[in-house]
Amino acid sequence: MTTAASRVSDGPGDPVLEAAAVLARAQATGRATEPVRALLGDDDVSAAYAVQRELCRLRTARGAIVVGRKIGLTSPAVQRQLGVDQPDFGVLFADMDVSGREEIPLDRLLQPKVEAEIAFVLAEDLVDGELDAAGVRAAVGYAVAALEIVDSRIADWDITITDTVADNASSGLFVLADRKLTLDEIEPKEVRMRLYRDGELVSEGEGAACLGDPLAALAWLARTARDFGEPLRAGQIILSGALGPMVPVAPGNRFRAELSGFGEVSATFSAKGES
């Protein structure tokens, strides 16, 4: 795990392909890079999503399996910080799921942080209709407590909206709890969350902190994914967005989140260099 920065190339070429190559190299080498906004501009979100799609294409070409999406920037405060007025999204792959692991290897990550949230698993495709919060509710098979381990290939988390979108919405790994609840059993916007690191309370929040309702975040994603021509499908996992501030990870840390109604979800990180 390192934040030493590799340098963004100044050479000519397609900026989308060049930014994708820079981020792929950072992931492969474990060396964080300078911001790719030097190639894409500070606020060209369309170009940033093109980079994300190219990175996903490269990953699936090597056999990676898409299992869902993650929603980011669901906090109004973070949106203001990055100068945007809507969330972003990234793609989840099967090898990001570290649920049930005794320890999470830090050598898979560069500069990780943890946030607690609600994950939805879809029972139906989200393709047709208005796709508002009420409309997507029926498509959810169940919800579980989750920890998202966000990560950035950009050194020191020096990001704008284009940096994080291009970098697959700063995706890393994720952990899903075992307990599954239907939406008849839980109301996501009313969930209260407390996150502990090594027994110390380090973050807290509630469902309403996620765009007012995690189902509203899901509805936004459903509409946006459909607009991109890649609608959400039955069986996919959706990480709906943080319920409180994200917290940095150090070697050996153990995180435990309590989500009212759901119970607990936890993750322990290896000592540096162990896997």
C-alpha positions as CSV (number, residue, x, y, z in Angstrom):
1,M,0.0,0.0,0.0
2,T,1.7,3.2,-1.2
3,T,0.8,6.7,-2.2
4,A,4.0,7.3,-4.2
5,A,2.8,8.9,-7.4
6,S,3.7,7.9,-10.9
7,R,3.7,10.7,-13.5
8,V,0.9,11.3,-16.0
9,S,2.4,11.1,-19.4
10,D,2.6,14.3,-21.4
11,G,2.8,12.5,-24.7
12,P,0.3,12.8,-27.6
13,G,-2.7,10.5,-28.1
14,D,-6.3,9.8,-27.2
15,P,-6.7,11.3,-23.7
16,V,-9.3,8.7,-22.8
17,L,-7.1,5.8,-23.7
18,E,-4.1,7.5,-22.1
19,A,-6.0,8.1,-18.8
20,A,-7.2,4.5,-18.8
21,A,-3.6,3.3,-19.3
22,V,-2.3,5.5,-16.5
23,L,-5.0,4.2,-14.0
24,A,-4.5,0.6,-15.1
25,R,-0.7,1.0,-14.5
26,A,-1.3,2.5,-11.1
27,Q,-3.5,-0.5,-10.1
28,A,-1.0,-3.1,-11.5
29,T,2.1,-1.6,-9.9
30,G,0.6,-0.4,-6.6
31,R,1.9,3.1,-7.3
32,A,-0.7,5.9,-7.1
33,T,-0.6,8.4,-10.0
34,E,-1.1,12.1,-10.4
35,P,-4.6,13.2,-11.2
36,V,-5.9,12.2,-14.6
37,R,-7.7,15.5,-14.9
38,A,-4.5,16.8,-16.5
39,L,-5.6,14.7,-19.5
40,L,-9.4,15.0,-19.2
41,G,-10.0,18.4,-17.7
42,D,-11.5,19.3,-14.4
43,D,-15.2,18.7,-15.2
44,D,-15.5,16.5,-18.3
45,V,-17.7,13.8,-16.8
46,S,-18.5,12.3,-20.2
47,A,-14.8,11.7,-20.9
48,A,-14.3,10.3,-17.4
49,Y,-17.1,7.7,-17.9
50,A,-15.5,6.8,-21.2
51,V,-12.3,6.1,-19.3
52,Q,-14.2,4.0,-16.8
53,R,-15.8,2.0,-19.6
54,E,-12.4,1.4,-21.2
55,L,-11.0,0.1,-17.9
56,C,-14.0,-2.1,-17.4
57,R,-13.6,-3.4,-21.0
58,L,-10.0,-4.3,-20.3
59,R,-10.9,-6.0,-17.1
60,T,-13.7,-8.1,-18.5
61,A,-11.4,-9.1,-21.4
62,R,-9.2,-10.7,-18.8
63,G,-12.1,-12.7,-17.4
64,A,-13.5,-10.4,-14.7
65,I,-17.2,-10.8,-14.0
66,V,-19.5,-7.8,-13.4
67,V,-21.8,-8.4,-10.4
68,G,-23.3,-4.9,-9.9
69,R,-22.7,-1.2,-9.4
70,K,-21.7,1.2,-6.6
71,I,-23.1,4.7,-6.1
72,G,-20.8,7.4,-4.9
73,L,-21.1,11.1,-4.0
74,T,-24.5,10.7,-2.3
75,S,-23.6,13.2,0.4
76,P,-24.5,16.8,-0.5
77,A,-21.4,18.0,1.4
78,V,-19.1,15.8,-0.8
79,Q,-21.0,16.9,-3.9
80,R,-20.3,20.6,-3.0
81,Q,-16.6,19.7,-2.4
82,L,-16.3,18.3,-5.9
83,G,-18.5,20.9,-7.5
84,V,-21.2,18.5,-8.7
85,D,-25.0,18.3,-8.2
86,Q,-25.5,14.5,-8.6
87,P,-23.9,11.2,-7.6
88,D,-21.6,9.1,-9.7
89,F,-21.3,5.3,-10.2
90,G,-18.8,2.6,-10.7
91,V,-18.8,-1.1,-11.6
92,L,-18.5,-4.0,-9.1
93,F,-16.7,-7.1,-10.1
94,A,-16.9,-10.5,-8.5
95,D,-13.3,-10.4,-7.2
96,M,-14.1,-7.2,-5.2
97,D,-16.3,-9.2,-2.9
98,V,-14.3,-10.1,0.2
99,S,-17.3,-11.1,2.3
100,G,-16.5,-13.7,4.9
101,R,-12.7,-13.4,4.7
102,E,-10.9,-13.7,7.9
103,E,-8.6,-10.9,6.8
104,I,-8.6,-8.5,3.9
105,P,-5.1,-8.2,2.3
106,L,-3.8,-4.7,2.2
107,D,-1.6,-5.5,-0.7
108,R,-4.7,-5.4,-2.9
109,L,-5.2,-1.7,-2.0
110,L,-3.3,1.6,-2.4
111,Q,-4.9,4.0,0.1
112,P,-8.1,2.5,1.4
113,K,-10.9,4.0,3.4
114,V,-14.0,2.3,4.8
115,E,-17.6,3.5,4.8
116,A,-20.8,1.7,5.9
117,E,-23.9,1.5,3.8
118,I,-26.9,-0.5,2.6
119,A,-26.5,-2.9,-0.3
120,F,-29.5,-3.9,-2.4
121,V,-29.7,-7.2,-4.4
122,L,-32.1,-7.0,-7.3
123,A,-34.8,-9.6,-8.0
124,E,-35.9,-7.9,-11.2
125,D,-34.4,-6.0,-14.0
126,L,-34.8,-2.2,-13.9
127,V,-35.4,-1.3,-17.5
128,D,-38.9,0.0,-18.0
129,G,-41.1,2.7,-16.5
130,E,-40.5,5.8,-14.5
131,L,-37.9,4.2,-12.2
132,D,-38.5,6.5,-9.2
133,A,-37.9,5.5,-5.6
134,A,-41.4,3.9,-5.4
135,G,-40.9,2.1,-8.7
136,V,-37.6,0.5,-7.9
137,R,-38.7,-0.8,-4.5
138,A,-40.5,-3.7,-6.0
139,A,-37.4,-4.8,-7.9
140,V,-35.3,-5.2,-4.7
141,G,-35.1,-8.8,-3.6
142,Y,-33.4,-8.0,-0.3
143,A,-31.1,-5.6,1.4
144,V,-28.0,-6.3,3.6
145,A,-25.6,-4.2,5.7
146,A,-22.4,-3.6,3.8
147,L,-18.9,-2.1,4.2
148,E,-17.4,-0.5,1.1
149,I,-13.6,-0.3,1.0
150,V,-13.1,2.6,-1.2
151,D,-9.7,3.2,-2.8
152,S,-8.1,5.7,-5.1
153,R,-5.4,5.2,-7.7
154,I,-4.9,9.0,-7.5
155,A,-2.1,10.0,-5.0
156,D,-3.3,11.5,-1.7
157,W,-6.9,11.4,-2.8
158,D,-6.3,14.6,-4.8
159,I,-9.5,14.2,-6.9
160,T,-12.0,16.1,-8.8
161,I,-15.2,14.6,-10.3
162,T,-13.3,13.5,-13.4
163,D,-10.6,11.8,-11.4
164,T,-13.0,9.7,-9.3
165,V,-15.4,8.8,-12.2
166,A,-12.5,7.7,-14.4
167,D,-11.1,5.7,-11.5
168,N,-14.3,3.5,-11.4
169,A,-15.8,5.9,-8.8
170,S,-12.9,5.1,-6.4
171,S,-14.0,1.5,-6.1
172,G,-11.9,-1.0,-4.1
173,L,-13.5,-4.0,-2.3
174,F,-16.8,-4.7,-0.4
175,V,-18.1,-6.8,2.4
176,L,-21.8,-8.0,2.6
177,A,-23.3,-9.1,5.9
178,D,-25.1,-12.5,6.1
179,R,-28.5,-11.2,7.3
180,K,-30.9,-10.5,4.4
181,L,-34.0,-8.3,4.9
182,T,-36.8,-7.6,2.5
183,L,-38.1,-4.0,2.2
184,D,-41.2,-5.2,4.0
185,E,-38.9,-5.7,7.0
186,I,-36.8,-2.6,6.8
187,E,-37.1,1.0,5.8
188,P,-33.7,2.1,4.4
189,K,-34.1,5.8,5.0
190,E,-34.7,5.2,8.7
191,V,-31.7,3.0,9.3
192,R,-29.1,4.4,11.8
193,M,-25.4,3.5,11.4
194,R,-22.5,3.5,13.7
195,L,-19.0,2.5,12.5
196,Y,-16.2,1.5,14.9
197,R,-12.5,1.1,14.2
198,D,-10.7,-1.0,16.8
199,G,-13.6,-0.5,19.1
200,E,-13.7,3.3,18.8
201,L,-16.7,5.1,17.2
202,V,-15.3,6.9,14.1
203,S,-18.4,7.5,11.9
204,E,-22.1,7.6,12.3
205,G,-25.1,8.6,10.2
206,E,-28.5,7.4,8.9
207,G,-30.2,6.3,5.8
208,A,-31.6,9.8,5.1
209,A,-28.0,11.0,4.6
210,C,-27.9,9.0,1.4
211,L,-29.7,11.3,-1.1
212,G,-32.5,11.5,1.5
213,D,-33.2,7.8,1.0
214,P,-31.0,5.0,-0.3
215,L,-33.9,4.0,-2.6
216,A,-33.7,7.4,-4.2
217,A,-30.0,6.7,-4.9
218,L,-31.0,3.3,-6.4
219,A,-33.6,5.1,-8.6
220,W,-31.0,7.6,-9.8
221,L,-28.7,4.8,-10.7
222,A,-31.4,2.8,-12.5
223,R,-32.3,5.8,-14.7
224,T,-28.7,6.7,-15.3
225,A,-27.6,3.1,-16.1
226,R,-30.5,2.8,-18.6
227,D,-29.5,6.1,-20.2
228,F,-26.0,4.6,-20.6
229,G,-27.5,1.6,-22.4
230,E,-26.5,-0.8,-19.6
231,P,-29.6,-1.1,-17.3
232,L,-29.5,-2.8,-13.9
233,R,-30.3,-6.5,-14.0
234,A,-31.8,-9.1,-11.7
235,G,-29.2,-10.6,-9.4
236,Q,-26.9,-7.5,-9.3
237,I,-25.5,-6.1,-6.1
238,I,-26.0,-2.3,-5.7
239,L,-24.0,-0.5,-3.0
240,S,-26.3,2.5,-2.5
241,G,-23.9,5.0,-0.9
242,A,-22.3,5.9,2.4
243,L,-24.4,6.6,5.5
244,G,-21.6,8.5,7.2
245,P,-18.1,9.8,6.6
246,M,-15.5,7.4,5.3
247,V,-12.6,6.5,7.6
248,P,-8.9,5.7,6.6
249,V,-7.5,2.2,7.1
250,A,-4.2,1.3,8.8
251,P,-2.6,-2.2,8.9
252,G,-4.3,-4.5,11.3
253,N,-7.5,-2.4,11.8
254,R,-10.8,-4.1,12.5
255,F,-13.9,-2.3,11.5
256,R,-17.4,-3.1,12.7
257,A,-20.6,-1.3,11.6
258,E,-23.9,-1.5,13.4
259,L,-26.9,-0.8,11.2
260,S,-30.2,-0.7,13.0
261,G,-32.5,-3.5,12.0
262,F,-29.7,-5.2,10.1
263,G,-27.3,-6.0,12.9
264,E,-23.5,-5.9,12.2
265,V,-21.0,-6.2,9.4
266,S,-17.3,-6.3,10.0
267,A,-13.9,-6.5,8.3
268,T,-10.3,-7.0,9.6
269,F,-7.3,-5.9,7.5
270,S,-4.0,-7.7,7.4
271,A,-0.8,-6.3,8.7
272,K,1.1,-4.5,5.9
273,G,2.5,-6.9,3.4
274,E,0.5,-9.9,4.6
275,S,-2.2,-11.5,2.4
